[in-house]
Amino acid sequence: MNADGILKLKKTVEQLCKCPPKKLLSTIVITALFTCPTALATTQVFKPLVLFPAELYKGSYSQLINNGISRFEEQTGVTVKRIRIKRNNALYVEELNKAASEGYSPIIVQDSNSINTFGHIARQHPSIRFISLDVSYHVPNILGLTFNHAEGTYVLGYLAGLKTSSNQIGFIGGLDIPVINNFQCGFELGIKDSNPKATLSTQYINNGALSWSDTDTAHTMSEEMLSKGIDIIFPAAGYSSVGVMDAVKEHSQNGQPSYSFGVDYDYSDKYPNTSLASLEKKVDIAVFAALMQLKNEIWNGNRKHFGIKQGVINVTVNPKTPKLSPEDKKIVDKLIIELKGKNNAISQRIAQSCQS
């Protein structure tokens, strides 16, 4: 790295460190972004834009992304243009092409995993930088922010195996795609390790772009699972997951104890009696770090991978549910500590078994 590159890197880290001690997690993340040899991008026009495929529901994945963008705006004074599109892949592609043609860069693409032509679009606009969430591409101008969901879901699965009474557990995904399969894979590994007698039933909403906001279908699927004796369900379906958690809550209120897990956020307050724990995916930290990197014209590889070690994936046990004992919390804490360790056995098994 030349002298200018070092100065820009120093400036980025200094900006990230202007935070209270409890927020030093961001510093850890930005350090991870700079772990490989760094090269400066050619001078780029920094004109950021984000394409949201839906409204910013409270508790949605989009809202987390927006939180990261807002933090970036507050710290830098740079405005990020926001475009909201109803869930329709054709409209999303149209707006993506339009934004690239108008010179916006970087463009944050939330729904790249649902758009088959995204890589082709990026190649057609080589001077534009794109930030892809959850998927990486062998395309030089796409920065893929990917996440080791399986590390966190392993912990949830392990807990589910311990707490199921029927030995029947369910998983409901948004789409049957690699990123959601990664959630399911870690969850199943955890179940097998804690309770070999337990079985996992898996279903996917598979309703195209609407899969991430189809709470009605998620609710119906959950009711069907619960009626068959499944007593714990983990959803990985964006905002559709709320439909699962609502169905589980209603089932329990009718005198049939059942439980769920939260995803993306901590749902302990909203479902105090039925949410066992939540997989928090702090994508806001990753988005903030990526924008800071590109603002300072740093381009050091086109994939950044985040997991428990970086503090971006986290498992929060619900302190309110009577289903969990202090011993359960200790087990979760022990697993998290182990997963943070270098070359730990669990992470190695996950890497061998689960595509990320």
Beta strands, then each sheet from edge to edge (+ up, - down):
strand 1: 39-40
strand 2: 49-52
strand 3: 81-84
strand 4: 107-109
strand 5: 130-133
strand 6: 142-147
strand 7: 168-173
strand 8: 199-204
strand 9: 232-236
strand 10: 259-264
strand 11: 275-281
strand 12: 298-299
strand 13: 303-306
strand 14: 313-317
sheet 1: 1+ 12-
sheet 2: 3+ 2+ 4+ 5+ 6+ 13+
sheet 3: 8+ 7+ 9+ 10+ 11+ 14-
end
